[in-house]
Amino acid sequence: VTTGQVLSLLLLFGVSDWVSAAIRYAIPEEARRGSAVGNVVADLALDLGRLPGRRLRVVSGGNKKYFGVDLTSGALLVSERIDREELCGALSPCSLSFEIVVENPLELYSGAVEIQDINDNDPVFPSSQAKLEISESVAAGTRFPLESAQDPDVGINSLQTYQLSANPHFALDVQTRVDGSKYAELVLEKELDREEQRELHLVLTALDGGSPPRSAHVQIHIDVVDANDNAPVFNQSAYKASVRENTPSGTLVARISAYDLDDGPNGDIIYSFSSHTPAKVRELFALDSATGELRVKGQLDYEETKLYEIYLQAKDKGAVPGVAHCKVLVEVVDVNDNAPEVTVTSVYSPVPEDAAPGTVVALLSVTDLDSHDNGLVNCLISPGIPFMLSSSLKNYYTLKTKAALDREKASEYNITITARDSGSPPLSVVKQILVQVSDVNDNAPKSSQDSYDVYVLENNVPGIPILNVSATDPDLGRNALLSYTLLQGDPTVGHIFSINRENGTLYLLTSLDHEDRVEFSMMVQVQDGGSPPLATNVSVSVFVTDLNDNAPTVLYPHPNTTATYTDVVAPGSPAGHMVTKVVAVDADAGYNAWISYTLLQATDPSLFSVGLHSGEIFTARQLREDDGPQHTLVILLKDHGEPVLSASTTVSISVAEMVKEVLTDLTDVAPANDPRKHVTFYLILAVILVSAAFFITMLSVGIFKCYKWRQSKELFNSSRSTLYRTPGPFHHIDAVRGGLTPPNFYHQVYLTTDSRQSDLLCKKPFTSSPLGSRQSTMRNGEPGLYHQIVGTASRLPTPAEQAQPNTDWRFSQTQRPGTSGSQNGEEGGAWPNNQFDTEMLQAMILASANEAADGNSTLGGGTGTMGLSARYGPQFTLQHVPDYRQNVYIPGSTATLTNAAGKRDAKSAGSSGGNKKKSGKKEKK
């Protein structure tokens, strides 16, 4: 059980022995929170020091705790706002009871606080304004009660009196009720006269007894009521007004006004139409019965009625109403209130895009309900379109084409026609006419590219698509339906390629071979479906790129012959002596055709070595007497393709003192009769004639070049580093392998690295593959017509030696220009590095070839140097330049010139010894 419950029980059962004392205080209302009411500890004689342990507290009724005790001082403090009017209202006095509970021992003290009133409230009237109606016939002395004011304060602070503003007619009488409250009455002292003063305004003031006093005010409005003794009177008997015919409903036309001196219902006037007003007027106009405003009710039309005469009346609301009459003249003003109307009689759509200017597209008619200038209409068309308007009849227009139409630029026109009258302000109307343009086949198909270059790897799968020829036609429908066909210019193209007629996809029907053909040119025709059809031709070039699909082919020693070719080396030959050379070709191109030679097997591996890129077989050391007389070498040939392809050949070498003996053995092995000797003779004759013609041509070119060089010598000397010229026909030797040729045009010269025999191959110019890959370099070479024939006395003592054909038309890797020619560093020497040096080298090569044929070269070098070592280094000898002293090989034939010549010379030597010198001259030729 809590202490509060015990205290309640004690109070309930009246245990008054525990109540030791009672205290009472008084404070004004609205005291601030924390204000001291009194010292309860001192008043109750309690020990202030023991209060914290006795748990002193204040208990008061209600939801709010208005008081509290400060335990340090013992003072009773205000803890909540206290409003006397809120707690007690009009009761007086007003007090708040509280109890003080102290424990250890338990003691209960009661107390009360009287709340004293302060003047904190103003008197309040129920309303801020009071209205009275008093007839002018009321007699003096009549009383009129007024509403009382209310003041929540009590005592002297409550309402005490009333005051009235000064006036000649009324006085104020203040009365007191039984409860002590005050009220006021208005007393008429002087009779009212409405004709003198229609109304009175008085001010009633309520005052309380506070200091200073508070007050409240109310306005008293007194209306003087009159009798109905006057009839209504109009300000004027006739009113005039004008209104436009397009005036909307509700527009004010006129305001009539009448007055009546009477007041109240006797002075209230009602306006209305007179009884003889026509019904049409009542439909077009409306009259406000209270205000007398005449407004437009219907649609006025100037063409129907130009003037309206309206009769009106005014009547008051008296018992016997008075009536007054007037008339209103309303003039209707004509305005441009009708916009033109455009009617499309007929439209001819769609219009062909090839329609001639002046073609009629549509017929229009224009009307305007207005008259005179307001009904005069002009039509305009929007600018910037190929159409125009023309008028031949009043209010009729024709829409025609003004210029040529193009459906591809605009397939339809939304033509805006504006019709405007001549009114002020003018009215206009806009009419939209949709004219469609029909298509005509006037555009040929257009390809995204004028030409296509396609690169296809050889050995492709048949039937694959390689190109999609893309073309568009801005026409519509069938005129834009495209078909693709191959024009049969080259008959082989139709068997190799096919094109889809509908989508332009180019298919490859067969497998291509780069070695067979490197380029195909064709023309694709793109044709639309119009009538007549239009077509466009597109050029397509297909380039076949190379794959490494051909292994190296050995030309010497010949792999398919039954004859045994034995190369001879003299005993005691020093190291580095060239014994023979393996000649091979690769049908591929670029890196796929680069051949490297390695010694795979040998009778004595220490005796011979083979050039990695030249195929030349050298003695690795000096031959000794104890070396065997016969040696067999197996040479492995590999190209540089992916994957690498290879071949091998066997070379037999004999070590002999007398070469003649070896040759005799070889001659015995050869067949006795060669059925092709006559063919060989004709071939030799043809080669000589062609070589002579080629030599004359080259000599003329050399003379022309020297002449041009002399003219531009100063230009080359001053701008050698910046001048670029079109390369000549022999400017780049083995340029494809060296990577030094321009990508768009070059001639290529292949020379064998054998110092005894050589063929010249001139490359035809062509556009190289943009892939830039050396493996895809195209070769389209033909054997040259220039052969250099020199004496063979330095190699073979007798003309009876059978020489094998040599078809390697290339320089060795070490003899090529650029970085690829100096990879192993076996051979040095400078290579011509500009166009001037290259042309000089060509001239010296041509001159030395002519002199070498007579055996008396005078180019300034030693024997076998052609004068080149003096300019390009000591190591640039005739090993870098073709030498035909051994034989002349005709590509495509197994016959050699020296073979046939040797046979003839042998026969001649057998019959007569005196012809030996003559035979030697023939051999030189």
Stockholm file with secondary structure:
# STOCKHOLM 1.0

chainA/1-925         VTTGQVLSLLLLFGVSDWVSAAIRYAIPEEARRGSAVGNVVADLALDLGRLPGRRLRVVSGGNKKYFGVDLTSGALLVSERIDREELCGALSPCSLSFEIVVENPLELYSGAVEIQDINDNDPVFPSSQAKLEISESVAAGTRFPLESAQDPDVGINSLQTYQLSANPHFALDVQTRVDGSKYAELVLEKELDREEQRELHLVLTALDGGSPPRSAHVQIHIDVVDANDNAPVFNQSAYKASVRENTPSGTLVARISAYDLDDGPNGDIIYSFSSHTPAKVRELFALDSATGELRVKGQLDYEETKLYEIYLQAKDKGAVPGVAHCKVLVEVVDVNDNAPEVTVTSVYSPVPEDAAPGTVVALLSVTDLDSHDNGLVNCLISPGIPFMLSSSLKNYYTLKTKAALDREKASEYNITITARDSGSPPLSVVKQILVQVSDVNDNAPKSSQDSYDVYVLENNVPGIPILNVSATDPDLGRNALLSYTLLQGDPTVGHIFSINRENGTLYLLTSLDHEDRVEFSMMVQVQDGGSPPLATNVSVSVFVTDLNDNAPTVLYPHPNTTATYTDVVAPGSPAGHMVTKVVAVDADAGYNAWISYTLLQATDPSLFSVGLHSGEIFTARQLREDDGPQHTLVILLKDHGEPVLSASTTVSISVAEMVKEVLTDLTDVAPANDPRKHVTFYLILAVILVSAAFFITMLSVGIFKCYKWRQSKELFNSSRSTLYRTPGPFHHIDAVRGGLTPPNFYHQVYLTTDSRQSDLLCKKPFTSSPLGSRQSTMRNGEPGLYHQIVGTASRLPTPAEQAQPNTDWRFSQTQRPGTSGSQNGEEGGAWPNNQFDTEMLQAMILASANEAADGNSTLGGGTGTMGLSARYGPQFTLQHVPDYRQNVYIPGSTATLTNAAGKRDAKSAGSSGGNKKKSGKKEKK
#=GR chainA/1-925 SS CCHHHHHHHHHHHTCGGGEEEEEEEEEETTCCTTCEEEEHHHHTTCCGGGHHHHTCEEEESSSSCCEEEETTTTEEEECSCCCHHHHTTTCSSEEEEEEEEETTTTEEEEEEEEEECCSCCCCBCSCSEEEEEEETTCCTTCEEECCCCBCCCCGGGSEEEEEECCCSSEEEEEEECTTSCEEEEEEECSCCCTTTCSEEEEEEEEEESSSSCCEEEEEEEEEEECCSCCCCEESCSEEEEEEETTCCTTCEEEECCEECSSCGGGTCEEEEECTTCCHHHHHHEEECTTTCEEEECSCCCTTTCSEEEEEEEEEECSSSCCEEEEEEEEEEECCCCCCCEEEEEEECCSEETTCCTTCEEEEEEEECSSCGGGGCEEEEECSSSSEEEEEEETTEEEEEECSCCCTTTCSEEEEEEEEEESSSSCCEEEEEEEEEEECCSCCCCEESCSEEEEEEESSCCTTEEEEECCEECCSCGGGGCCEEEEECSSHHHHHHEEECTTTCEEEECSCCCTTTCSEEEEEEEEECSSSSCCEEEEEEEEEEECCSCCCCEEEESCTTCSSCCEEEECTTCCTTCEEEECEEECSSCGGGGCEEEEEEEESSTTTEEECTTTCEEEESSCCCTTSCSEEEEEEEEEESSSSCCEEEEEEEEEECSCHHHHHHHHHHHSCSCCTTHHHHHHHHHHHHHHHHHHHHHHHHHHHHHHHHHHHTHHHHHHSTTTCCCCCCTTSCBTHHHHTCSCSSCCCCEECCSCSSCCCCEECCCCCCCTTCCGGGCCCCCEECSCCCCCCCTTTCSSTTCCCCCCCCCSCCGGGSSSGGGGSSCSSCCCCCCSHHHHHHHHHHHHHHHHHHHHTCCCSSSCTTTTTCHHHHCTTCCGGGSCCCSSCCBCTTCSCBHHHHHHHHHHHHHHHCGGGHHHHHHHHHC
#=GC SS_cons         CCHHHHHHHHHHHTCGGGEEEEEEEEEETTCCTTCEEEEHHHHTTCCGGGHHHHTCEEEESSSSCCEEEETTTTEEEECSCCCHHHHTTTCSSEEEEEEEEETTTTEEEEEEEEEECCSCCCCBCSCSEEEEEEETTCCTTCEEECCCCBCCCCGGGSEEEEEECCCSSEEEEEEECTTSCEEEEEEECSCCCTTTCSEEEEEEEEEESSSSCCEEEEEEEEEEECCSCCCCEESCSEEEEEEETTCCTTCEEEECCEECSSCGGGTCEEEEECTTCCHHHHHHEEECTTTCEEEECSCCCTTTCSEEEEEEEEEECSSSCCEEEEEEEEEEECCCCCCCEEEEEEECCSEETTCCTTCEEEEEEEECSSCGGGGCEEEEECSSSSEEEEEEETTEEEEEECSCCCTTTCSEEEEEEEEEESSSSCCEEEEEEEEEEECCSCCCCEESCSEEEEEEESSCCTTEEEEECCEECCSCGGGGCCEEEEECSSHHHHHHEEECTTTCEEEECSCCCTTTCSEEEEEEEEECSSSSCCEEEEEEEEEEECCSCCCCEEEESCTTCSSCCEEEECTTCCTTCEEEECEEECSSCGGGGCEEEEEEEESSTTTEEECTTTCEEEESSCCCTTSCSEEEEEEEEEESSSSCCEEEEEEEEEECSCHHHHHHHHHHHSCSCCTTHHHHHHHHHHHHHHHHHHHHHHHHHHHHHHHHHHHTHHHHHHSTTTCCCCCCTTSCBTHHHHTCSCSSCCCCEECCSCSSCCCCEECCCCCCCTTCCGGGCCCCCEECSCCCCCCCTTTCSSTTCCCCCCCCCSCCGGGSSSGGGGSSCSSCCCCCCSHHHHHHHHHHHHHHHHHHHHTCCCSSSCTTTTTCHHHHCTTCCGGGSCCCSSCCBCTTCSCBHHHHHHHHHHHHHHHCGGGHHHHHHHHHC
//
